[in-house]
Amino acid sequence: MSKDYYLAQDAYKLEDLAAKKYAFYAQNAKNAQVQQLFNQIAQDQQQGAQTFRQMMNQFPQ
């Protein structure tokens, strides 16, 4: 595997972890506006993670 694959993998893991954290924060927020904001951030992070996952799939195995 190339160095770029591992860079994309690390970025994927960070984005995925961030998405999970923000989803957790949204579940535990008491204020509806804060909850909505955290949910939006979680979705954005998950989209970023999916982008890195797609990049990883493009590298030869």
Secondary structure, DSSP 8 states (H G I E B T S, - for coil): --HHHHHHHHHHHHHHHHHHHHHHHHHH-SSHHHHHHHHHHHHHHHHHHHHHHHHHHHS--
